[in-house]
Amino acid sequence: MTSESSSGPLAGLRVVDLSRVLAGPWSSQMLGDLGAEICKIEQPDGSNDAAYYLCCNRNQQSLAIDTART
């Protein structure tokens, strides 16, 4: 979702989401529902197509960063 195509009271606002547990992704989801552009930074961890994952990460762009590699 880009800020140009967003509508809602938070259109034009960019949020970086570094959360992993229910409250964080849910908060970002609500901000996205209100028009904010959400960029979720997460660790790569295989298959992420569970219903819970898809529901908690709607309205979010995702970027996986492997910080464990040296």
PDB file of N, CA, C and O in Angstrom:
ATOM      1  N   MET A   1       0.851  -1.165   0.000  1.00  0.00           N
ATOM      2  CA  MET A   1       0.000   0.000   0.000  1.00  0.00           C
ATOM      3  C   MET A   1       0.896   1.227   0.000  1.00  0.00           C
ATOM      4  O   MET A   1       1.814   1.334   0.814  1.00  0.00           O
ATOM      5  N   THR A   2       0.637   2.128  -0.890  1.00  0.00           N
ATOM      6  CA  THR A   2       1.427   3.348  -0.939  1.00  0.00           C
ATOM      7  C   THR A   2       0.613   4.511  -0.425  1.00  0.00           C
ATOM      8  O   THR A   2      -0.617   4.481  -0.433  1.00  0.00           O
ATOM      9  N   SER A   3       1.313   5.536   0.022  1.00  0.00           N
ATOM     10  CA  SER A   3       0.614   6.675   0.602  1.00  0.00           C
ATOM     11  C   SER A   3      -0.244   7.399  -0.427  1.00  0.00           C
ATOM     12  O   SER A   3      -1.232   8.037  -0.062  1.00  0.00           O
ATOM     13  N   GLU A   4       0.119   7.310  -1.731  1.00  0.00           N
ATOM     14  CA  GLU A   4      -0.682   7.970  -2.753  1.00  0.00           C
ATOM     15  C   GLU A   4      -2.050   7.315  -2.901  1.00  0.00           C
ATOM     16  O   GLU A   4      -3.032   8.006  -3.169  1.00  0.00           O
ATOM     17  N   SER A   5      -2.137   5.979  -2.730  1.00  0.00           N
ATOM     18  CA  SER A   5      -3.396   5.287  -2.915  1.00  0.00           C
ATOM     19  C   SER A   5      -4.149   5.082  -1.607  1.00  0.00           C
ATOM     20  O   SER A   5      -5.258   4.549  -1.616  1.00  0.00           O
ATOM     21  N   SER A   6      -3.574   5.491  -0.491  1.00  0.00           N
ATOM     22  CA  SER A   6      -4.204   5.307   0.807  1.00  0.00           C
ATOM     23  C   SER A   6      -5.281   6.352   1.038  1.00  0.00           C
ATOM     24  O   SER A   6      -5.208   7.481   0.553  1.00  0.00           O
ATOM     25  N   SER A   7      -6.265   5.941   1.784  1.00  0.00           N
ATOM     26  CA  SER A   7      -7.258   6.895   2.248  1.00  0.00           C
ATOM     27  C   SER A   7      -7.486   6.611   3.722  1.00  0.00           C
ATOM     28  O   SER A   7      -7.181   5.518   4.200  1.00  0.00           O
ATOM     29  N   GLY A   8      -8.002   7.551   4.419  1.00  0.00           N
ATOM     30  CA  GLY A   8      -8.237   7.398   5.840  1.00  0.00           C
ATOM     31  C   GLY A   8      -7.496   8.463   6.618  1.00  0.00           C
ATOM     32  O   GLY A   8      -6.688   9.206   6.060  1.00  0.00           O
ATOM     33  N   PRO A   9      -7.772   8.535   7.900  1.00  0.00           N
ATOM     34  CA  PRO A   9      -7.192   9.602   8.714  1.00  0.00           C
ATOM     35  C   PRO A   9      -5.669   9.533   8.851  1.00  0.00           C
ATOM     36  O   PRO A   9      -5.036  10.545   9.151  1.00  0.00           O
ATOM     37  N   LEU A  10      -5.074   8.365   8.639  1.00  0.00           N
ATOM     38  CA  LEU A  10      -3.619   8.237   8.782  1.00  0.00           C
ATOM     39  C   LEU A  10      -2.898   8.154   7.434  1.00  0.00           C
ATOM     40  O   LEU A  10      -1.720   7.798   7.391  1.00  0.00           O
ATOM     41  N   ALA A  11      -3.584   8.474   6.336  1.00  0.00           N
ATOM     42  CA  ALA A  11      -2.977   8.436   5.003  1.00  0.00           C
ATOM     43  C   ALA A  11      -1.750   9.345   4.988  1.00  0.00           C
ATOM     44  O   ALA A  11      -1.804  10.478   5.469  1.00  0.00           O
ATOM     45  N   GLY A  12      -0.651   8.848   4.439  1.00  0.00           N
ATOM     46  CA  GLY A  12       0.584   9.622   4.379  1.00  0.00           C
ATOM     47  C   GLY A  12       1.536   9.339   5.528  1.00  0.00           C
ATOM     48  O   GLY A  12       2.694   9.752   5.483  1.00  0.00           O
ATOM     49  N   LEU A  13       1.069   8.643   6.559  1.00  0.00           N
ATOM     50  CA  LEU A  13       1.911   8.294   7.707  1.00  0.00           C
ATOM     51  C   LEU A  13       2.620   6.978   7.417  1.00  0.00           C
ATOM     52  O   LEU A  13       1.992   6.025   6.958  1.00  0.00           O
ATOM     53  N   ARG A  14       3.937   6.917   7.684  1.00  0.00           N
ATOM     54  CA  ARG A  14       4.709   5.684   7.505  1.00  0.00           C
ATOM     55  C   ARG A  14       5.074   5.129   8.875  1.00  0.00           C
ATOM     56  O   ARG A  14       5.496   5.868   9.764  1.00  0.00           O
ATOM     57  N   VAL A  15       4.908   3.822   9.034  1.00  0.00           N
ATOM     58  CA  VAL A  15       5.187   3.142  10.300  1.00  0.00           C
ATOM     59  C   VAL A  15       6.118   1.973  10.020  1.00  0.00           C
ATOM     60  O   VAL A  15       5.878   1.199   9.094  1.00  0.00           O
ATOM     61  N   VAL A  16       7.178   1.837  10.811  1.00  0.00           N
ATOM     62  CA  VAL A  16       8.059   0.678  10.752  1.00  0.00           C
ATOM     63  C   VAL A  16       7.671  -0.235  11.901  1.00  0.00           C
ATOM     64  O   VAL A  16       7.704   0.168  13.063  1.00  0.00           O
ATOM     65  N   ASP A  17       7.303  -1.472  11.572  1.00  0.00           N
ATOM     66  CA  ASP A  17       6.850  -2.451  12.563  1.00  0.00           C
ATOM     67  C   ASP A  17       7.953  -3.483  12.786  1.00  0.00           C
ATOM     68  O   ASP A  17       8.296  -4.233  11.872  1.00  0.00           O
ATOM     69  N   LEU A  18       8.499  -3.522  13.982  1.00  0.00           N
ATOM     70  CA  LEU A  18       9.536  -4.496  14.347  1.00  0.00           C
ATOM     71  C   LEU A  18       8.987  -5.563  15.291  1.00  0.00           C
ATOM     72  O   LEU A  18       9.756  -6.341  15.855  1.00  0.00           O
ATOM     73  N   SER A  19       7.678  -5.607  15.465  1.00  0.00           N
ATOM     74  CA  SER A  19       7.064  -6.498  16.449  1.00  0.00           C
ATOM     75  C   SER A  19       6.953  -7.924  15.940  1.00  0.00           C
ATOM     76  O   SER A  19       7.068  -8.188  14.743  1.00  0.00           O
ATOM     77  N   ARG A  20       6.723  -8.850  16.889  1.00  0.00           N
ATOM     78  CA  ARG A  20       6.609 -10.267  16.540  1.00  0.00           C
ATOM     79  C   ARG A  20       5.409 -10.941  17.196  1.00  0.00           C
ATOM     80  O   ARG A  20       4.928 -11.945  16.671  1.00  0.00           O
ATOM     81  N   VAL A  21       4.919 -10.448  18.289  1.00  0.00           N
ATOM     82  CA  VAL A  21       3.864 -11.126  19.036  1.00  0.00           C
ATOM     83  C   VAL A  21       2.550 -10.382  18.830  1.00  0.00           C
ATOM     84  O   VAL A  21       2.561  -9.229  18.399  1.00  0.00           O
ATOM     85  N   LEU A  22       1.460 -10.994  19.119  1.00  0.00           N
ATOM     86  CA  LEU A  22       0.112 -10.564  18.770  1.00  0.00           C
ATOM     87  C   LEU A  22      -0.170  -9.074  18.898  1.00  0.00           C
ATOM     88  O   LEU A  22      -0.691  -8.487  17.950  1.00  0.00           O
ATOM     89  N   ALA A  23       0.143  -8.439  20.005  1.00  0.00           N
ATOM     90  CA  ALA A  23      -0.227  -7.032  20.207  1.00  0.00           C
ATOM     91  C   ALA A  23       0.434  -6.102  19.189  1.00  0.00           C
ATOM     92  O   ALA A  23      -0.208  -5.167  18.710  1.00  0.00           O
ATOM     93  N   GLY A  24       1.686  -6.336  18.853  1.00  0.00           N
ATOM     94  CA  GLY A  24       2.392  -5.479  17.901  1.00  0.00           C
ATOM     95  C   GLY A  24       1.826  -5.568  16.496  1.00  0.00           C
ATOM     96  O   GLY A  24       1.455  -4.540  15.928  1.00  0.00           O
ATOM     97  N   PRO A  25       1.742  -6.778  15.904  1.00  0.00           N
ATOM     98  CA  PRO A  25       1.159  -6.885  14.570  1.00  0.00           C
ATOM     99  C   PRO A  25      -0.298  -6.416  14.519  1.00  0.00           C
ATOM    100  O   PRO A  25      -0.728  -5.848  13.515  1.00  0.00           O
ATOM    101  N   TRP A  26      -1.044  -6.644  15.569  1.00  0.00           N
ATOM    102  CA  TRP A  26      -2.441  -6.209  15.604  1.00  0.00           C
ATOM    103  C   TRP A  26      -2.523  -4.687  15.577  1.00  0.00           C
ATOM    104  O   TRP A  26      -3.374  -4.116  14.895  1.00  0.00           O
ATOM    105  N   SER A  27      -1.636  -4.035  16.321  1.00  0.00           N
ATOM    106  CA  SER A  27      -1.605  -2.566  16.317  1.00  0.00           C
ATOM    107  C   SER A  27      -1.260  -2.030  14.930  1.00  0.00           C
ATOM    108  O   SER A  27      -1.882  -1.081  14.453  1.00  0.00           O
ATOM    109  N   SER A  28      -0.274  -2.635  14.291  1.00  0.00           N
ATOM    110  CA  SER A  28       0.111  -2.214  12.939  1.00  0.00           C
ATOM    111  C   SER A  28      -1.027  -2.449  11.951  1.00  0.00           C
ATOM    112  O   SER A  28      -1.259  -1.643  11.050  1.00  0.00           O
ATOM    113  N   GLN A  29      -1.725  -3.554  12.130  1.00  0.00           N
ATOM    114  CA  GLN A  29      -2.872  -3.856  11.273  1.00  0.00           C
ATOM    115  C   GLN A  29      -3.924  -2.759  11.386  1.00  0.00           C
ATOM    116  O   GLN A  29      -4.472  -2.315  10.377  1.00  0.00           O
ATOM    117  N   MET A  30      -4.203  -2.323  12.603  1.00  0.00           N
ATOM    118  CA  MET A  30      -5.192  -1.261  12.819  1.00  0.00           C
ATOM    119  C   MET A  30      -4.723   0.065  12.199  1.00  0.00           C
ATOM    120  O   MET A  30      -5.522   0.785  11.601  1.00  0.00           O
ATOM    121  N   LEU A  31      -3.437   0.384  12.338  1.00  0.00           N
ATOM    122  CA  LEU A  31      -2.896   1.601  11.727  1.00  0.00           C
ATOM    123  C   LEU A  31      -3.015   1.535  10.202  1.00  0.00           C
ATOM    124  O   LEU A  31      -3.337   2.529   9.552  1.00  0.00           O
ATOM    125  N   GLY A  32      -2.752   0.346   9.637  1.00  0.00           N
ATOM    126  CA  GLY A  32      -2.914   0.145   8.196  1.00  0.00           C
ATOM    127  C   GLY A  32      -4.355   0.279   7.759  1.00  0.00           C
ATOM    128  O   GLY A  32      -4.638   0.835   6.698  1.00  0.00           O
ATOM    129  N   ASP A  33      -5.272  -0.229   8.572  1.00  0.00           N
ATOM    130  CA  ASP A  33      -6.696  -0.097   8.258  1.00  0.00           C
ATOM    131  C   ASP A  33      -7.113   1.371   8.210  1.00  0.00           C
ATOM    132  O   ASP A  33      -8.039   1.737   7.487  1.00  0.00           O
ATOM    133  N   LEU A  34      -6.426   2.202   8.981  1.00  0.00           N
ATOM    134  CA  LEU A  34      -6.739   3.634   9.024  1.00  0.00           C
ATOM    135  C   LEU A  34      -5.972   4.428   7.968  1.00  0.00           C
ATOM    136  O   LEU A  34      -6.072   5.655   7.924  1.00  0.00           O
ATOM    137  N   GLY A  35      -5.203   3.736   7.115  1.00  0.00           N
ATOM    138  CA  GLY A  35      -4.559   4.402   5.987  1.00  0.00           C
ATOM    139  C   GLY A  35      -3.062   4.570   6.067  1.00  0.00           C
ATOM    140  O   GLY A  35      -2.457   5.035   5.101  1.00  0.00           O
ATOM    141  N   ALA A  36      -2.424   4.208   7.188  1.00  0.00           N
ATOM    142  CA  ALA A  36      -0.968   4.347   7.309  1.00  0.00           C
ATOM    143  C   ALA A  36      -0.264   3.328   6.412  1.00  0.00           C
ATOM    144  O   ALA A  36      -0.798   2.250   6.149  1.00  0.00           O
ATOM    145  N   GLU A  37       0.923   3.673   5.951  1.00  0.00           N
ATOM    146  CA  GLU A  37       1.761   2.748   5.196  1.00  0.00           C
ATOM    147  C   GLU A  37       2.635   2.006   6.197  1.00  0.00           C
ATOM    148  O   GLU A  37       3.413   2.629   6.920  1.00  0.00           O
ATOM    149  N   ILE A  38       2.516   0.681   6.247  1.00  0.00           N
ATOM    150  CA  ILE A  38       3.228  -0.136   7.232  1.00  0.00           C
ATOM    151  C   ILE A  38       4.341  -0.912   6.540  1.00  0.00           C
ATOM    152  O   ILE A  38       4.102  -1.577   5.532  1.00  0.00           O
ATOM    153  N   CYS A  39       5.555  -0.828   7.076  1.00  0.00           N
ATOM    154  CA  CYS A  39       6.681  -1.631   6.606  1.00  0.00           C
ATOM    155  C   CYS A  39       7.095  -2.537   7.755  1.00  0.00           C
ATOM    156  O   CYS A  39       7.623  -2.069   8.764  1.00  0.00           O
ATOM    157  N   LYS A  40       6.854  -3.838   7.600  1.00  0.00           N
ATOM    158  CA  LYS A  40       7.144  -4.801   8.657  1.00  0.00           C
ATOM    159  C   LYS A  40       8.517  -5.412   8.417  1.00  0.00           C
ATOM    160  O   LYS A  40       8.769  -5.983   7.356  1.00  0.00           O
ATOM    161  N   ILE A  41       9.404  -5.293   9.400  1.00  0.00           N
ATOM    162  CA  ILE A  41      10.737  -5.891   9.354  1.00  0.00           C
ATOM    163  C   ILE A  41      10.692  -7.144  10.219  1.00  0.00           C
ATOM    164  O   ILE A  41      10.317  -7.084  11.389  1.00  0.00           O
ATOM    165  N   GLU A  42      11.075  -8.277   9.642  1.00  0.00           N
ATOM    166  CA  GLU A  42      10.985  -9.534  10.380  1.00  0.00           C
ATOM    167  C   GLU A  42      12.122 -10.464  10.005  1.00  0.00           C
ATOM    168  O   GLU A  42      12.823 -10.249   9.016  1.00  0.00           O
ATOM    169  N   GLN A  43      12.294 -11.510  10.816  1.00  0.00           N
ATOM    170  CA  GLN A  43      13.293 -12.528  10.544  1.00  0.00           C
ATOM    171  C   GLN A  43      12.707 -13.541   9.575  1.00  0.00           C
ATOM    172  O   GLN A  43      11.518 -13.853   9.655  1.00  0.00           O
ATOM    173  N   PRO A  44      13.528 -14.067   8.650  1.00  0.00           N
ATOM    174  CA  PRO A  44      13.021 -15.117   7.758  1.00  0.00           C
ATOM    175  C   PRO A  44      12.809 -16.398   8.565  1.00  0.00           C
ATOM    176  O   PRO A  44      13.689 -16.809   9.321  1.00  0.00           O
ATOM    177  N   ASP A  45      11.633 -17.033   8.405  1.00  0.00           N
ATOM    178  CA  ASP A  45      11.385 -18.274   9.163  1.00  0.00           C
ATOM    179  C   ASP A  45      10.471 -19.223   8.403  1.00  0.00           C
ATOM    180  O   ASP A  45       9.456 -19.673   8.934  1.00  0.00           O
ATOM    181  N   GLY A  46      10.824 -19.522   7.181  1.00  0.00           N
ATOM    182  CA  GLY A  46      10.107 -20.535   6.422  1.00  0.00           C
ATOM    183  C   GLY A  46       8.719 -20.116   5.998  1.00  0.00           C
ATOM    184  O   GLY A  46       8.494 -18.973   5.602  1.00  0.00           O
ATOM    185  N   SER A  47       7.787 -21.054   6.083  1.00  0.00           N
ATOM    186  CA  SER A  47       6.422 -20.833   5.609  1.00  0.00           C
ATOM    187  C   SER A  47       5.660 -19.905   6.533  1.00  0.00           C
ATOM    188  O   SER A  47       5.607 -20.124   7.744  1.00  0.00           O
ATOM    189  N   ASN A  48       5.067 -18.862   5.956  1.00  0.00           N
ATOM    190  CA  ASN A  48       4.311 -17.891   6.734  1.00  0.00           C
ATOM    191  C   ASN A  48       2.884 -17.767   6.224  1.00  0.00           C
ATOM    192  O   ASN A  48       2.301 -16.685   6.290  1.00  0.00           O
ATOM    193  N   ASP A  49       2.312 -18.848   5.720  1.00  0.00           N
ATOM    194  CA  ASP A  49       0.998 -18.745   5.118  1.00  0.00           C
ATOM    195  C   ASP A  49      -0.124 -19.248   6.026  1.00  0.00           C
ATOM    196  O   ASP A  49      -1.213 -19.556   5.543  1.00  0.00           O
ATOM    197  N   ALA A  50       0.123 -19.333   7.318  1.00  0.00           N
ATOM    198  CA  ALA A  50      -0.937 -19.707   8.261  1.00  0.00           C
ATOM    199  C   ALA A  50      -1.972 -18.590   8.325  1.00  0.00           C
ATOM    200  O   ALA A  50      -1.649 -17.421   8.115  1.00  0.00           O
ATOM    201  N   ALA A  51      -3.208 -18.954   8.614  1.00  0.00           N
ATOM    202  CA  ALA A  51      -4.291 -17.964   8.679  1.00  0.00           C
ATOM    203  C   ALA A  51      -3.974 -16.868   9.691  1.00  0.00           C
ATOM    204  O   ALA A  51      -4.241 -15.696   9.426  1.00  0.00           O
ATOM    205  N   TYR A  52      -3.409 -17.224  10.844  1.00  0.00           N
ATOM    206  CA  TYR A  52      -3.058 -16.238  11.868  1.00  0.00           C
ATOM    207  C   TYR A  52      -2.078 -15.216  11.300  1.00  0.00           C
ATOM    208  O   TYR A  52      -2.261 -14.010  11.469  1.00  0.00           O
ATOM    209  N   TYR A  53      -1.037 -15.702  10.626  1.00  0.00           N
ATOM    210  CA  TYR A  53      -0.016 -14.818  10.057  1.00  0.00           C
ATOM    211  C   TYR A  53      -0.629 -13.869   9.029  1.00  0.00           C
ATOM    212  O   TYR A  53      -0.365 -12.667   9.048  1.00  0.00           O
ATOM    213  N   LEU A  54      -1.446 -14.416   8.133  1.00  0.00           N
ATOM    214  CA  LEU A  54      -2.042 -13.598   7.082  1.00  0.00           C
ATOM    215  C   LEU A  54      -2.988 -12.552   7.656  1.00  0.00           C
ATOM    216  O   LEU A  54      -3.017 -11.417   7.179  1.00  0.00           O
ATOM    217  N   CYS A  55      -3.759 -12.919   8.671  1.00  0.00           N
ATOM    218  CA  CYS A  55      -4.689 -11.963   9.286  1.00  0.00           C
ATOM    219  C   CYS A  55      -3.945 -10.855  10.022  1.00  0.00           C
ATOM    220  O   CYS A  55      -4.322  -9.688   9.921  1.00  0.00           O
ATOM    221  N   CYS A  56      -2.907 -11.199  10.751  1.00  0.00           N
ATOM    222  CA  CYS A  56      -2.189 -10.213  11.566  1.00  0.00           C
ATOM    223  C   CYS A  56      -1.284  -9.310  10.744  1.00  0.00           C
ATOM    224  O   CYS A  56      -0.787  -8.310  11.261  1.00  0.00           O
ATOM    225  N   ASN A  57      -1.061  -9.632   9.498  1.00  0.00           N
ATOM    226  CA  ASN A  57      -0.144  -8.838   8.691  1.00  0.00           C
ATOM    227  C   ASN A  57      -0.805  -8.229   7.459  1.00  0.00           C
ATOM    228  O   ASN A  57      -0.117  -7.883   6.498  1.00  0.00           O
ATOM    229  N   ARG A  58      -2.118  -8.095   7.475  1.00  0.00           N
ATOM    230  CA  ARG A  58      -2.767  -7.434   6.339  1.00  0.00           C
ATOM    231  C   ARG A  58      -2.399  -5.952   6.355  1.00  0.00           C
ATOM    232  O   ARG A  58      -2.090  -5.394   7.408  1.00  0.00           O
ATOM    233  N   ASN A  59      -2.432  -5.326   5.199  1.00  0.00           N
ATOM    234  CA  ASN A  59      -2.093  -3.903   5.033  1.00  0.00           C
ATOM    235  C   ASN A  59      -0.630  -3.609   5.354  1.00  0.00           C
ATOM    236  O   ASN A  59      -0.297  -2.471   5.683  1.00  0.00           O
ATOM    237  N   GLN A  60       0.253  -4.607   5.267  1.00  0.00           N
ATOM    238  CA  GLN A  60       1.654  -4.380   5.609  1.00  0.00           C
ATOM    239  C   GLN A  60       2.552  -4.868   4.486  1.00  0.00           C
ATOM    240  O   GLN A  60       2.315  -5.926   3.903  1.00  0.00           O
ATOM    241  N   GLN A  61       3.587  -4.087   4.188  1.00  0.00           N
ATOM    242  CA  GLN A  61       4.645  -4.534   3.294  1.00  0.00           C
ATOM    243  C   GLN A  61       5.667  -5.232   4.180  1.00  0.00           C
ATOM    244  O   GLN A  61       5.893  -4.807   5.313  1.00  0.00           O
ATOM    245  N   SER A  62       6.281  -6.285   3.687  1.00  0.00           N
ATOM    246  CA  SER A  62       7.182  -7.065   4.527  1.00  0.00           C
ATOM    247  C   SER A  62       8.587  -7.101   3.949  1.00  0.00           C
ATOM    248  O   SER A  62       8.779  -7.170   2.735  1.00  0.00           O
ATOM    249  N   LEU A  63       9.566  -7.051   4.848  1.00  0.00           N
ATOM    250  CA  LEU A  63      10.976  -7.174   4.497  1.00  0.00           C
ATOM    251  C   LEU A  63      11.602  -8.090   5.523  1.00  0.00           C
ATOM    252  O   LEU A  63      11.547  -7.814   6.721  1.00  0.00           O
ATOM    253  N   ALA A  64      12.208  -9.201   5.055  1.00  0.00           N
ATOM    254  CA  ALA A  64      12.856 -10.148   5.961  1.00  0.00           C
ATOM    255  C   ALA A  64      14.359  -9.869   5.979  1.00  0.00           C
ATOM    256  O   ALA A  64      14.997  -9.769   4.931  1.00  0.00           O
ATOM    257  N   ILE A  65      14.906  -9.745   7.176  1.00  0.00           N
ATOM    258  CA  ILE A  65      16.333  -9.485   7.355  1.00  0.00           C
ATOM    259  C   ILE A  65      16.909 -10.563   8.265  1.00  0.00           C
ATOM    260  O   ILE A  65      16.446 -10.739   9.392  1.00  0.00           O
ATOM    261  N   ASP A  66      17.921 -11.287   7.778  1.00  0.00           N
ATOM    262  CA  ASP A  66      18.563 -12.335   8.572  1.00  0.00           C
ATOM    263  C   ASP A  66      19.751 -11.718   9.301  1.00  0.00           C
ATOM    264  O   ASP A  66      20.833 -11.591   8.727  1.00  0.00           O
ATOM    265  N   THR A  67      19.558 -11.335  10.551  1.00  0.00           N
ATOM    266  CA  THR A  67      20.611 -10.705  11.342  1.00  0.00           C
ATOM    267  C   THR A  67      21.527 -11.733  12.000  1.00  0.00           C
ATOM    268  O   THR A  67      22.554 -11.367  12.572  1.00  0.00           O
ATOM    269  N   ALA A  68      21.167 -13.016  11.927  1.00  0.00           N
ATOM    270  CA  ALA A  68      21.978 -14.066  12.542  1.00  0.00           C
ATOM    271  C   ALA A  68      23.157 -14.470  11.678  1.00  0.00           C
ATOM    272  O   ALA A  68      24.124 -15.033  12.192  1.00  0.00           O
ATOM    273  N   ARG A  69      23.108 -14.205  10.406  1.00  0.00           N
ATOM    274  CA  ARG A  69      24.203 -14.602   9.504  1.00  0.00           C
ATOM    275  C   ARG A  69      25.417 -13.717   9.735  1.00  0.00           C
ATOM    276  O   ARG A  69      25.308 -12.523  10.015  1.00  0.00           O
ATOM    277  N   THR A  70      26.570 -14.345   9.608  1.00  0.00           N
ATOM    278  CA  THR A  70      27.820 -13.593   9.730  1.00  0.00           C
ATOM    279  C   THR A  70      28.619 -13.660   8.471  1.00  0.00           C
ATOM    280  O   THR A  70      29.703 -13.081   8.396  1.00  0.00           O
TER     281      THR A  70
END
